[in-house]
């Protein structure tokens, strides 16, 4: 994911709909990835302790 942000920073081009859409896609994918990681950690805790 950091590579994606570096790619966005390196591309110093005028703002356009395509670039904005790409940025939103990257941010949404990062958010989904973080949510999945949090859910995985919670599920691991539940499976180990048997309770939240």
N, CA, C and O atoms as a Maestro MAE file, in Angstrom:
{
 s_m_m2io_version
 :::
 2.0.0
}

f_m_ct {
 s_m_title
 :::
 protein
 m_atom[208] {
  # First column is atom index #
  i_m_mmod_type
  r_m_x_coord
  r_m_y_coord
  r_m_z_coord
  i_m_residue_number
  s_m_chain_name
  s_m_pdb_residue_name
  s_m_pdb_atom_name
  i_m_atomic_number
  :::
  1 25 0.819 -1.207 0.000 1 A "UNK " " N  " 7
  2 3 0.000 0.000 0.000 1 A "UNK " " CA " 6
  3 2 0.857 1.263 0.000 1 A "UNK " " C  " 6
  4 15 0.525 2.200 -0.726 1 A "UNK " " O  " 8
  5 25 1.932 1.340 0.768 2 A "UNK " " N  " 7
  6 3 2.787 2.535 0.690 2 A "UNK " " CA " 6
  7 2 3.270 2.798 -0.728 2 A "UNK " " C  " 6
  8 15 3.431 3.951 -1.128 2 A "UNK " " O  " 8
  9 25 3.504 1.721 -1.498 3 A "UNK " " N  " 7
  10 3 3.961 1.923 -2.872 3 A "UNK " " CA " 6
  11 2 2.893 2.643 -3.683 3 A "UNK " " C  " 6
  12 15 3.213 3.454 -4.552 3 A "UNK " " O  " 8
  13 25 1.629 2.350 -3.405 4 A "UNK " " N  " 7
  14 3 0.543 3.021 -4.119 4 A "UNK " " CA " 6
  15 2 0.536 4.507 -3.791 4 A "UNK " " C  " 6
  16 15 0.335 5.341 -4.673 4 A "UNK " " O  " 8
  17 25 0.759 4.838 -2.513 5 A "UNK " " N  " 7
  18 3 0.797 6.248 -2.140 5 A "UNK " " CA " 6
  19 2 2.017 6.926 -2.762 5 A "UNK " " C  " 6
  20 15 1.923 8.066 -3.217 5 A "UNK " " O  " 8
  21 25 3.161 6.238 -2.786 6 A "UNK " " N  " 7
  22 3 4.342 6.804 -3.427 6 A "UNK " " CA " 6
  23 2 4.060 7.055 -4.902 6 A "UNK " " C  " 6
  24 15 4.463 8.081 -5.450 6 A "UNK " " O  " 8
  25 25 3.368 6.118 -5.543 7 A "UNK " " N  " 7
  26 3 3.023 6.282 -6.952 7 A "UNK " " CA " 6
  27 2 2.171 7.532 -7.145 7 A "UNK " " C  " 6
  28 15 2.373 8.285 -8.097 7 A "UNK " " O  " 8
  29 25 1.213 7.752 -6.233 8 A "UNK " " N  " 7
  30 3 0.362 8.935 -6.335 8 A "UNK " " CA " 6
  31 2 1.162 10.212 -6.135 8 A "UNK " " C  " 6
  32 15 0.892 11.219 -6.789 8 A "UNK " " O  " 8
  33 25 2.151 10.184 -5.234 9 A "UNK " " N  " 7
  34 3 2.949 11.377 -4.977 9 A "UNK " " CA " 6
  35 2 3.896 11.655 -6.133 9 A "UNK " " C  " 6
  36 15 4.150 12.811 -6.470 9 A "UNK " " O  " 8
  37 25 4.422 10.583 -6.745 10 A "UNK " " N  " 7
  38 3 5.378 10.783 -7.832 10 A "UNK " " CA " 6
  39 2 4.689 11.344 -9.074 10 A "UNK " " C  " 6
  40 15 5.307 12.075 -9.847 10 A "UNK " " O  " 8
  41 25 3.425 11.009 -9.268 11 A "UNK " " N  " 7
  42 3 2.701 11.479 -10.460 11 A "UNK " " CA " 6
  43 2 2.187 12.893 -10.203 11 A "UNK " " C  " 6
  44 15 1.026 13.077 -9.837 11 A "UNK " " O  " 8
  45 25 3.040 13.882 -10.392 12 A "UNK " " N  " 7
  46 3 2.646 15.274 -10.213 12 A "UNK " " CA " 6
  47 2 2.004 15.774 -11.505 12 A "UNK " " C  " 6
  48 15 2.643 16.449 -12.312 12 A "UNK " " O  " 8
  49 25 0.731 15.431 -11.682 13 A "UNK " " N  " 7
  50 3 0.014 15.838 -12.891 13 A "UNK " " CA " 6
  51 2 -1.201 16.658 -12.480 13 A "UNK " " C  " 6
  52 15 -1.668 16.538 -11.347 13 A "UNK " " O  " 8
  53 25 -1.722 17.488 -13.376 14 A "UNK " " N  " 7
  54 3 -2.905 18.290 -13.057 14 A "UNK " " CA " 6
  55 2 -4.063 17.394 -12.633 14 A "UNK " " C  " 6
  56 15 -4.212 16.296 -13.169 14 A "UNK " " O  " 8
  57 25 -4.883 17.836 -11.688 15 A "UNK " " N  " 7
  58 3 -6.010 17.029 -11.217 15 A "UNK " " CA " 6
  59 2 -6.978 16.733 -12.354 15 A "UNK " " C  " 6
  60 15 -7.262 17.591 -13.190 15 A "UNK " " O  " 8
  61 25 -7.471 15.517 -12.368 16 A "UNK " " N  " 7
  62 3 -8.477 15.153 -13.367 16 A "UNK " " CA " 6
  63 2 -9.414 14.128 -12.756 16 A "UNK " " C  " 6
  64 15 -9.128 13.582 -11.691 16 A "UNK " " O  " 8
  65 25 -10.526 13.863 -13.418 17 A "UNK " " N  " 7
  66 3 -11.495 12.900 -12.901 17 A "UNK " " CA " 6
  67 2 -10.879 11.529 -12.739 17 A "UNK " " C  " 6
  68 15 -11.157 10.832 -11.763 17 A "UNK " " O  " 8
  69 25 -10.029 11.129 -13.703 18 A "UNK " " N  " 7
  70 3 -9.419 9.798 -13.630 18 A "UNK " " CA " 6
  71 2 -8.527 9.687 -12.403 18 A "UNK " " C  " 6
  72 15 -8.593 8.703 -11.666 18 A "UNK " " O  " 8
  73 25 -7.676 10.720 -12.183 19 A "UNK " " N  " 7
  74 3 -6.755 10.667 -11.045 19 A "UNK " " CA " 6
  75 2 -7.530 10.675 -9.731 19 A "UNK " " C  " 6
  76 15 -7.171 9.961 -8.795 19 A "UNK " " O  " 8
  77 25 -8.594 11.483 -9.658 20 A "UNK " " N  " 7
  78 3 -9.398 11.537 -8.444 20 A "UNK " " CA " 6
  79 2 -10.041 10.178 -8.185 20 A "UNK " " C  " 6
  80 15 -10.058 9.700 -7.051 20 A "UNK " " O  " 8
  81 25 -10.566 9.561 -9.235 21 A "UNK " " N  " 7
  82 3 -11.177 8.239 -9.083 21 A "UNK " " CA " 6
  83 2 -10.163 7.211 -8.635 21 A "UNK " " C  " 6
  84 15 -10.460 6.362 -7.795 21 A "UNK " " O  " 8
  85 25 -8.952 7.284 -9.198 22 A "UNK " " N  " 7
  86 3 -7.894 6.341 -8.812 22 A "UNK " " CA " 6
  87 2 -7.534 6.525 -7.344 22 A "UNK " " C  " 6
  88 15 -7.362 5.547 -6.617 22 A "UNK " " O  " 8
  89 25 -7.420 7.777 -6.907 23 A "UNK " " N  " 7
  90 3 -7.081 8.056 -5.510 23 A "UNK " " CA " 6
  91 2 -8.167 7.515 -4.590 23 A "UNK " " C  " 6
  92 15 -7.869 6.904 -3.563 23 A "UNK " " O  " 8
  93 25 -9.438 7.741 -4.961 24 A "UNK " " N  " 7
  94 3 -10.540 7.233 -4.139 24 A "UNK " " CA " 6
  95 2 -10.506 5.714 -4.095 24 A "UNK " " C  " 6
  96 15 -10.780 5.115 -3.055 24 A "UNK " " O  " 8
  97 25 -10.170 5.084 -5.228 25 A "UNK " " N  " 7
  98 3 -10.079 3.621 -5.251 25 A "UNK " " CA " 6
  99 2 -9.003 3.139 -4.295 25 A "UNK " " C  " 6
  100 15 -9.222 2.189 -3.543 25 A "UNK " " O  " 8
  101 25 -7.839 3.785 -4.316 26 A "UNK " " N  " 7
  102 3 -6.736 3.377 -3.442 26 A "UNK " " CA " 6
  103 2 -7.144 3.542 -1.984 26 A "UNK " " C  " 6
  104 15 -6.920 2.647 -1.168 26 A "UNK " " O  " 8
  105 25 -7.745 4.691 -1.652 27 A "UNK " " N  " 7
  106 3 -8.134 4.937 -0.264 27 A "UNK " " CA " 6
  107 2 -9.169 3.929 0.194 27 A "UNK " " C  " 6
  108 15 -9.084 3.426 1.314 27 A "UNK " " O  " 8
  109 25 -10.156 3.619 -0.657 28 A "UNK " " N  " 7
  110 3 -11.198 2.670 -0.264 28 A "UNK " " CA " 6
  111 2 -10.612 1.275 -0.090 28 A "UNK " " C  " 6
  112 15 -11.007 0.548 0.822 28 A "UNK " " O  " 8
  113 25 -9.672 0.895 -0.956 29 A "UNK " " N  " 7
  114 3 -9.064 -0.434 -0.833 29 A "UNK " " CA " 6
  115 2 -8.229 -0.513 0.443 29 A "UNK " " C  " 6
  116 15 -8.220 -1.546 1.112 29 A "UNK " " O  " 8
  117 25 -7.526 0.569 0.786 30 A "UNK " " N  " 7
  118 3 -6.745 0.579 2.031 30 A "UNK " " CA " 6
  119 2 -7.680 0.468 3.226 30 A "UNK " " C  " 6
  120 15 -7.393 -0.256 4.179 30 A "UNK " " O  " 8
  121 25 -8.814 1.197 3.173 31 A "UNK " " N  " 7
  122 3 -9.769 1.148 4.283 31 A "UNK " " CA " 6
  123 2 -10.325 -0.262 4.443 31 A "UNK " " C  " 6
  124 15 -10.436 -0.767 5.560 31 A "UNK " " O  " 8
  125 25 -10.677 -0.898 3.321 32 A "UNK " " N  " 7
  126 3 -11.189 -2.268 3.384 32 A "UNK " " CA " 6
  127 2 -10.135 -3.206 3.945 32 A "UNK " " C  " 6
  128 15 -10.447 -4.088 4.745 32 A "UNK " " O  " 8
  129 25 -8.877 -3.022 3.525 33 A "UNK " " N  " 7
  130 3 -7.797 -3.889 4.004 33 A "UNK " " CA " 6
  131 2 -7.633 -3.739 5.512 33 A "UNK " " C  " 6
  132 15 -7.477 -4.734 6.219 33 A "UNK " " O  " 8
  133 25 -7.665 -2.496 6.012 34 A "UNK " " N  " 7
  134 3 -7.516 -2.271 7.454 34 A "UNK " " CA " 6
  135 2 -8.689 -2.876 8.210 34 A "UNK " " C  " 6
  136 15 -8.500 -3.465 9.274 34 A "UNK " " O  " 8
  137 25 -9.911 -2.737 7.669 35 A "UNK " " N  " 7
  138 3 -11.079 -3.317 8.327 35 A "UNK " " CA " 6
  139 2 -10.944 -4.829 8.388 35 A "UNK " " C  " 6
  140 15 -11.267 -5.439 9.407 35 A "UNK " " O  " 8
  141 25 -10.470 -5.441 7.309 36 A "UNK " " N  " 7
  142 3 -10.291 -6.893 7.301 36 A "UNK " " CA " 6
  143 2 -9.256 -7.311 8.335 36 A "UNK " " C  " 6
  144 15 -9.435 -8.320 9.017 36 A "UNK " " O  " 8
  145 25 -8.182 -6.550 8.456 37 A "UNK " " N  " 7
  146 3 -7.149 -6.878 9.442 37 A "UNK " " CA " 6
  147 2 -7.732 -6.803 10.859 37 A "UNK " " C  " 6
  148 15 -7.464 -7.678 11.682 37 A "UNK " " O  " 8
  149 25 -8.521 -5.772 11.147 38 A "UNK " " N  " 7
  150 3 -9.118 -5.621 12.480 38 A "UNK " " CA " 6
  151 2 -10.061 -6.783 12.752 38 A "UNK " " C  " 6
  152 15 -10.063 -7.339 13.851 38 A "UNK " " O  " 8
  153 25 -10.872 -7.159 11.747 39 A "UNK " " N  " 7
  154 3 -11.794 -8.281 11.927 39 A "UNK " " CA " 6
  155 2 -11.021 -9.565 12.172 39 A "UNK " " C  " 6
  156 15 -11.414 -10.371 13.015 39 A "UNK " " O  " 8
  157 25 -9.929 -9.766 11.447 40 A "UNK " " N  " 7
  158 3 -9.126 -10.978 11.640 40 A "UNK " " CA " 6
  159 2 -8.559 -11.019 13.055 40 A "UNK " " C  " 6
  160 15 -8.564 -12.072 13.692 40 A "UNK " " O  " 8
  161 25 -8.073 -9.887 13.550 41 A "UNK " " N  " 7
  162 3 -7.525 -9.848 14.911 41 A "UNK " " CA " 6
  163 2 -8.609 -10.153 15.935 41 A "UNK " " C  " 6
  164 15 -8.368 -10.885 16.895 41 A "UNK " " O  " 8
  165 25 -9.817 -9.589 15.732 42 A "UNK " " N  " 7
  166 3 -10.910 -9.860 16.667 42 A "UNK " " CA " 6
  167 2 -11.283 -11.330 16.637 42 A "UNK " " C  " 6
  168 15 -11.497 -11.939 17.685 42 A "UNK " " O  " 8
  169 25 -11.362 -11.910 15.435 43 A "UNK " " N  " 7
  170 3 -11.727 -13.323 15.331 43 A "UNK " " CA " 6
  171 2 -10.666 -14.200 15.981 43 A "UNK " " C  " 6
  172 15 -10.994 -15.200 16.620 43 A "UNK " " O  " 8
  173 25 -9.402 -13.836 15.825 44 A "UNK " " N  " 7
  174 3 -8.329 -14.613 16.461 44 A "UNK " " CA " 6
  175 2 -8.473 -14.556 17.983 44 A "UNK " " C  " 6
  176 15 -8.317 -15.574 18.657 44 A "UNK " " O  " 8
  177 25 -8.766 -13.386 18.522 45 A "UNK " " N  " 7
  178 3 -8.927 -13.257 19.975 45 A "UNK " " CA " 6
  179 2 -10.112 -14.096 20.444 45 A "UNK " " C  " 6
  180 15 -10.032 -14.769 21.472 45 A "UNK " " O  " 8
  181 25 -11.214 -14.054 19.689 46 A "UNK " " N  " 7
  182 3 -12.406 -14.807 20.082 46 A "UNK " " CA " 6
  183 2 -12.108 -16.301 20.053 46 A "UNK " " C  " 6
  184 15 -12.517 -17.032 20.955 46 A "UNK " " O  " 8
  185 25 -11.402 -16.757 19.028 47 A "UNK " " N  " 7
  186 3 -11.118 -18.191 18.916 47 A "UNK " " CA " 6
  187 2 -10.172 -18.641 20.023 47 A "UNK " " C  " 6
  188 15 -10.249 -19.786 20.468 47 A "UNK " " O  " 8
  189 25 -9.283 -17.761 20.474 48 A "UNK " " N  " 7
  190 3 -8.316 -18.143 21.511 48 A "UNK " " CA " 6
  191 2 -8.959 -18.087 22.898 48 A "UNK " " C  " 6
  192 15 -8.832 -19.030 23.679 48 A "UNK " " O  " 8
  193 25 -9.644 -16.993 23.202 49 A "UNK " " N  " 7
  194 3 -10.182 -16.816 24.551 49 A "UNK " " CA " 6
  195 2 -11.602 -17.358 24.667 49 A "UNK " " C  " 6
  196 15 -12.044 -17.687 25.768 49 A "UNK " " O  " 8
  197 25 -12.320 -17.455 23.560 50 A "UNK " " N  " 7
  198 3 -13.696 -17.924 23.602 50 A "UNK " " CA " 6
  199 2 -14.675 -16.822 23.936 50 A "UNK " " C  " 6
  200 15 -15.876 -17.073 24.035 50 A "UNK " " O  " 8
  201 25 -14.175 -15.577 24.114 51 A "UNK " " N  " 7
  202 3 -15.057 -14.444 24.376 51 A "UNK " " CA " 6
  203 2 -14.343 -13.171 23.957 51 A "UNK " " C  " 6
  204 15 -13.126 -13.163 23.773 51 A "UNK " " O  " 8
  205 25 -15.106 -12.097 23.808 52 A "UNK " " N  " 7
  206 3 -14.510 -10.841 23.369 52 A "UNK " " CA " 6
  207 2 -13.642 -10.247 24.473 52 A "UNK " " C  " 6
  208 15 -13.052 -9.182 24.290 52 A "UNK " " O  " 8
  :::
 }
 m_bond[207] {
  # First column is bond index #
  i_m_from
  i_m_to
  i_m_order
  :::
  1 1 2 1
  2 2 3 1
  3 3 4 2
  4 3 5 1
  5 5 6 1
  6 6 7 1
  7 7 8 2
  8 7 9 1
  9 9 10 1
  10 10 11 1
  11 11 12 2
  12 11 13 1
  13 13 14 1
  14 14 15 1
  15 15 16 2
  16 15 17 1
  17 17 18 1
  18 18 19 1
  19 19 20 2
  20 19 21 1
  21 21 22 1
  22 22 23 1
  23 23 24 2
  24 23 25 1
  25 25 26 1
  26 26 27 1
  27 27 28 2
  28 27 29 1
  29 29 30 1
  30 30 31 1
  31 31 32 2
  32 31 33 1
  33 33 34 1
  34 34 35 1
  35 35 36 2
  36 35 37 1
  37 37 38 1
  38 38 39 1
  39 39 40 2
  40 39 41 1
  41 41 42 1
  42 42 43 1
  43 43 44 2
  44 43 45 1
  45 45 46 1
  46 46 47 1
  47 47 48 2
  48 47 49 1
  49 49 50 1
  50 50 51 1
  51 51 52 2
  52 51 53 1
  53 53 54 1
  54 54 55 1
  55 55 56 2
  56 55 57 1
  57 57 58 1
  58 58 59 1
  59 59 60 2
  60 59 61 1
  61 61 62 1
  62 62 63 1
  63 63 64 2
  64 63 65 1
  65 65 66 1
  66 66 67 1
  67 67 68 2
  68 67 69 1
  69 69 70 1
  70 70 71 1
  71 71 72 2
  72 71 73 1
  73 73 74 1
  74 74 75 1
  75 75 76 2
  76 75 77 1
  77 77 78 1
  78 78 79 1
  79 79 80 2
  80 79 81 1
  81 81 82 1
  82 82 83 1
  83 83 84 2
  84 83 85 1
  85 85 86 1
  86 86 87 1
  87 87 88 2
  88 87 89 1
  89 89 90 1
  90 90 91 1
  91 91 92 2
  92 91 93 1
  93 93 94 1
  94 94 95 1
  95 95 96 2
  96 95 97 1
  97 97 98 1
  98 98 99 1
  99 99 100 2
  100 99 101 1
  101 101 102 1
  102 102 103 1
  103 103 104 2
  104 103 105 1
  105 105 106 1
  106 106 107 1
  107 107 108 2
  108 107 109 1
  109 109 110 1
  110 110 111 1
  111 111 112 2
  112 111 113 1
  113 113 114 1
  114 114 115 1
  115 115 116 2
  116 115 117 1
  117 117 118 1
  118 118 119 1
  119 119 120 2
  120 119 121 1
  121 121 122 1
  122 122 123 1
  123 123 124 2
  124 123 125 1
  125 125 126 1
  126 126 127 1
  127 127 128 2
  128 127 129 1
  129 129 130 1
  130 130 131 1
  131 131 132 2
  132 131 133 1
  133 133 134 1
  134 134 135 1
  135 135 136 2
  136 135 137 1
  137 137 138 1
  138 138 139 1
  139 139 140 2
  140 139 141 1
  141 141 142 1
  142 142 143 1
  143 143 144 2
  144 143 145 1
  145 145 146 1
  146 146 147 1
  147 147 148 2
  148 147 149 1
  149 149 150 1
  150 150 151 1
  151 151 152 2
  152 151 153 1
  153 153 154 1
  154 154 155 1
  155 155 156 2
  156 155 157 1
  157 157 158 1
  158 158 159 1
  159 159 160 2
  160 159 161 1
  161 161 162 1
  162 162 163 1
  163 163 164 2
  164 163 165 1
  165 165 166 1
  166 166 167 1
  167 167 168 2
  168 167 169 1
  169 169 170 1
  170 170 171 1
  171 171 172 2
  172 171 173 1
  173 173 174 1
  174 174 175 1
  175 175 176 2
  176 175 177 1
  177 177 178 1
  178 178 179 1
  179 179 180 2
  180 179 181 1
  181 181 182 1
  182 182 183 1
  183 183 184 2
  184 183 185 1
  185 185 186 1
  186 186 187 1
  187 187 188 2
  188 187 189 1
  189 189 190 1
  190 190 191 1
  191 191 192 2
  192 191 193 1
  193 193 194 1
  194 194 195 1
  195 195 196 2
  196 195 197 1
  197 197 198 1
  198 198 199 1
  199 199 200 2
  200 199 201 1
  201 201 202 1
  202 202 203 1
  203 203 204 2
  204 203 205 1
  205 205 206 1
  206 206 207 1
  207 207 208 2
  :::
 }
}
